[in-house]
Amino acid sequence: MPLFVKTPVEKMTEPYPRRWWALLVLCLSLLIVVMANTSLIVAAPDMTKDLGLGSSDLQWVIDGYTVPYAALMLVLGAIGDKYSRRGALILGLLIFVGGSVMGGLVDETSLVITARAIMGVGAAVVMPATLSLLVAIFPRAERAKAITAWSATSGLAIAAGPLAAGWLLENHAWGSTFLMNVPLAILGVVGALLLVPPSKAQGMGRIDYVGGLLSIASVGSLVYATIEGPHFGWGAGPITAAVVAGVGLLAFVAWELRHPNPMLNVRKFTERPFSGSMLAVLFFFFGTFGSIYYSTQFLQFVLGYDALETGIRLLPLAGAVFVGAAVTGRLAPKLGVKIVVGTGMVIGTAGVFLLTRIESGSTYTDFLTPLLLLGFAIGLSLSPATDTIMGSFPEDELGVGGGANDTALELGCALGIAILGSLLATSYKDRLTDLVGGHLPASALDTAKDSVGGGVAVAEQVAKNPQGGAEQAQTLLGAVHESFAHAIAHTSLIGGIIMAAGTLIVIAVLPGRKHTSKHGEDAAARTTEDQTETVDA
């Protein structure tokens, strides 16, 4: 066998012999792009201090990655299908390396946001390529197992990102959390050349670039409005973006319904297995990422754990993901998608609701059970939902299928952090104002209300001020902790209600086992027909 894989998947008459090694490369690539989001959670305090970030700056350092990531995946998935899925994977990793190097070396807020945006573009190329290559390489009988491993990697990255970043921050500046991506991405490029076979769609028509541009405008504007509006007020910018998102979505649907070769066949949303699974992915990551976002802040700012200690305490979540993935591998074929995904969403919703018990005296053990439930639910639900989504697309649209799945995932993350983060900030601000509003100068109160990190910083300044003193500082710190705990409990209640509503919708939309099985058999039949035509050609 040659050193570099040159034979395309489409010309192989038997399953690719090194497909499980190729899966390792695909999972590594996925791990890198998800870790880039989660590692910033623990690096944010150091970046805030070093760069002097305000809440708006910090939000865009985080979401500068999210906007291009969510907006471009559908289009870039289609381009990968058309020209080269492996080529897209390698190009995306190289773009990601460029953004990571830039982010690790610059020291201005605007340049850090730019670097994050470049990384987001790279991630938008990589993410759908990993799924489309996986589905192309693995025969239908093994595909569910491979997707389970892919899904478990997403859960692992949630804990691995903060852990790796925390370890680096023990002895290095925050720029190291960008640079740690570089060797992993280069390893992914080499692995792709050595182990991942070339693949592209056969007989694919011209790409629907008009539909692609409409999808970029719609999703990008929606994510922007979701981030900017709740956090910083519904001014002209967010309102305009929301209008563009709504009009763009209507135009996209109208265009796709009339186009002979649409970017995304929107009629798929009338298929209950597809639409139910898309909703499940979106709602699930809405609740999960929103909860992890504020839970890690409590661990750092209230309980006083450093970055590494916080990362270590997220490891049970990763372990629970693998347990859930092992369970779903056995249960999903027997019980069907509806029962497994619905059960996972119920468990995840329970995890979010448990966070309503958080109070100022809470310890890590109060977060342990919710983290375990959320991790188990990810492992249980994500794989069968993703498998159903990818099974809805023919072989020449695998990149589009991966882009659709990943857009739902990333949109859920963005909505969770933006909406629940906004509720958290408002609740914290109101509670802190009630507790200390008449006891602090206006400027200090504004800083303390901006975030829990700002409140801790003001308390530290009060302790150093001769007119303040340790007792007043401790009183303020206690008020900050109480306000943030109250905000978590309040936000988790609303988040849990949204998750519960989403769970009921998903259970109502997903069909029973008989319908789902028929859908899967039809998809498998289409896949077999496509492969037969390719071999005959």
C-alpha positions, 0 to 999 in steps of 0.5 A: 500500500502506498505511503499517501492514499491516492485511490478515491473512495468512489473507485474502491470496490471494497470498504477502505481497509484503513478506515478506522485509522482514518476515523482517528484523523477525522476525530482529531480534526473535530477535536481541534475545532471544538477545543478552540471554543471551549479552551477560551472559557478558562483563558478568558479571565487572563485575556480580560486582565491582559487586554483590558477587555470590556464585556462587549470585547470579550463577547466578540473575542468568543463569538468572532469564531462563532459567526463565520463558523455557523454561517459558512458551513453549509456552503463550504460543505457543498464546495467540499463535495464538489471538488475534494472532501479531503482537500477541504479538510486539509485546507481548513486545517491550514487556515485554522493554523494561520488564525491560531498563530496570529491569535497567539502572537498579537496583543490587540483586541481587534487583532485577536478578534480577527484571528478568531474569525480566521479560525472560524472560517477554517473550522467551517471548512473542517467540520462538515468535511469530517462528517462527509468523509466519515460517511463516504468511507464507512459502509452503512453497517459500520456507519453508526459506530463511526458516528458514535465515535465522532459524537463522543469526540465532541463531548470529549472536547468540551472537557479537553479544551479547558483542561489543556488550556488550564495546564498551559496557563499554569506557566504560560500566557493566554496566547499559548491556548491559541498556539496549542492548536498548531501542532495538532492541526499539522498532525491532522494534515499529515494524517489526512494525507497518509490515512484519509482517501480522496473523495468527492461527489459523483455527477454533482451539478453546478453549485447553487451559489445564490442559495449559498449567499442567502444562507450565509446572510441569513445564518450570519445575521441571525447569529450576530443579532442573537449575540449583540441584541440580548447583551448590548441592547436592541439598537439599529445594528441588531434590529437590522441584522434580525430583519436581514435574517428573516428576509434572507431566510424567506428568500432562501426558502423561496429560491431553494424550492424553485432551484433545480439543484438547490444548495439545501433541499428544504423539502427535507424539513417535511421529513420528520426524522430529519427535522426532529433530529435537527431540532434535537441537536439545536435544543440540546447544545442550546442548553448544554453550552449555556449551562457550561458557560456559566458553570465554569464562571462559578467555579473560577470566580466564586469557588476560586479554582484556577484554569487547570483546576477548572479543567480537571473538574470538567473531566467527569462530563467527558467520562459521562459522554463516553458512557452515554456513547457506549449505551447508545451503541447498544440501545439505539438499534433496539429502541429506535431514534425517538426513544433514545434521543428523547430520553437523552433530552429528558436527562439533559433537561433534568441536568439543567434544572438541577442547577436551579439549586445553586446558591452562594454556599454551593460547592463543586459537588453541587455541579457534579451531578448536572455535569454528569447528566449533561455529559451522559445525555450528549453521549446518548442523544447526539450520535443517533440524531447525527446518524439520522441527519446524515442518512437523509442525504444522498452520497453526492450531498454528504458535505451539505448534510454535514454542514446542516448538522453542524450548523444546527449544533453551532447555532444551538451553542451560539443561542445558548451562550447568547440568550442564557448569557444575557439572562444571566447578566441581567439577573446578576446586575439586578440582584447586585444593584439591590444588594449594594446599589447605595454603597458603592460609587457609580463607576465602581458599581458599573464595573461590578455589575458588568460581570462577576469577574468585574465584581471580584475585581472591584472587591479586590480594589476596595480591600486595598483602599484605606477608606474601604478595608477588608470588612467592606471588601468581604461584604461586597464579595459576598454580595457578588457571589450571592448575586451570581448564584441567584443569576445561575439559579434563575437562568437555569430555570428559564433554560430548563423550561426552554429545554423541556419545551424543546424536548416535547417538540422533538418527541412529537416530531420524531416518528416512531420506530417503524417509520424511522426504520423504513426511512433508514432502509430507504436511505440505505437503498439510495446509498447502495444504488449510488455506489452501484452506479459509481462502480459501473461507471 
